[in-house]
């Protein structure tokens, strides 16, 4: 998995490879500004249904500018069984563009 900053302030793209978990139902995306965070209900950002492609992606908007965000992802099957969390990965949001004078 990886994250990269977007074209806009406070925007990140989060990408990961499709899970091979049998009966995949969804992915849990967790985020924190703390390196080494432990995923919990308070760090859960969103749940994403699997797509048809081999790489999954979400766009995060409205984040603080010039901040490093750390992420971890895991797959969940139709019975609620969870796969292991991915390793932690991170990206910085863009610095605000200087105002034109």
C-alpha positions in Angstrom: 0.0 0.0 0.0 1.0 3.6 -0.4 -0.3 7.1 0.0 0.6 10.2 -2.1 -0.4 13.8 -1.8 -2.9 15.2 -4.3 -3.1 18.3 -6.4 -5.2 20.2 -3.8 -4.5 21.3 -0.3 -5.5 18.6 2.3 -5.8 15.8 -0.3 -4.2 12.4 -0.3 -4.7 9.3 -2.5 -4.4 6.0 -0.7 -3.7 2.9 -2.9 -3.4 -0.8 -2.2 -3.4 -4.1 -3.9 -6.5 -6.2 -4.0 -6.7 -8.8 -1.2 -6.7 -12.5 -1.9 -8.9 -13.2 1.2 -11.7 -15.6 0.3 -15.2 -14.1 0.3 -13.8 -10.6 0.6 -16.5 -8.1 1.8 -14.7 -4.8 2.4 -11.5 -3.1 3.5 -11.0 -1.0 6.7 -8.9 2.1 6.2 -7.3 3.4 9.4 -5.5 6.8 9.7 -3.5 8.7 12.3 -1.1 11.5 12.6 1.0 9.4 15.1 3.7 7.1 13.8 3.4 3.6 15.1 -0.3 4.0 15.9 -2.5 1.0 16.9 -5.6 0.8 14.8 -8.9 1.1 16.7 -12.4 2.3 16.3 -11.2 5.9 16.7 -8.7 5.6 13.8 -11.1 3.9 11.4 -11.6 6.4 8.5 -13.8 4.5 6.1 -14.9 1.1 4.9 -14.4 0.4 1.2 -16.1 -2.3 -0.9 -13.7 -4.1 -3.2 -13.6 -3.0 -6.8 -13.0 -4.9 -10.0 -9.4 -3.8 -10.5 -6.2 -5.3 -9.0 -5.4 -2.0 -7.3 -7.8 -0.3 -4.9 -7.9 3.5 -4.3 -9.6 6.1 -2.2 -9.3 9.9 -2.2 -9.1 11.7 1.1 -10.2 15.3 1.2 -10.3 18.0 3.9 -7.1 17.0 5.7 -4.8 19.5 7.3 -2.1 20.9 5.0 1.5 20.0 5.4 0.8 17.1 7.8 2.1 13.6 7.7 -0.7 11.0 7.9 -0.1 7.3 8.6 -2.3 4.6 7.4 -3.0 0.8 7.9 -5.5 -1.3 5.9 -7.0 -4.7 6.5 -9.5 -6.9 4.6 -12.7 -8.3 6.1 -14.6 -11.3 4.7 -18.4 -11.8 4.5 -18.4 -13.5 7.9 -16.6 -10.7 9.7 -13.3 -12.5 9.8 -10.4 -10.0 9.4 -7.1 -10.3 7.7 -3.9 -8.9 9.1 -3.3 -5.2 9.1 -0.9 -3.9 6.4 2.3 -2.4 7.5 2.2 1.3 8.3 2.6 3.7 5.3 2.4 7.4 5.2 2.3 10.6 3.1 2.5 14.3 3.6 -0.3 16.6 2.4 0.8 19.5 0.3 2.1 22.7 1.8 -0.3 25.6 1.1 0.6 27.5 -2.0 1.9 31.0 -1.4 -0.6 33.7 -1.9 -0.1 35.9 -5.0 0.5 39.5 -4.3 
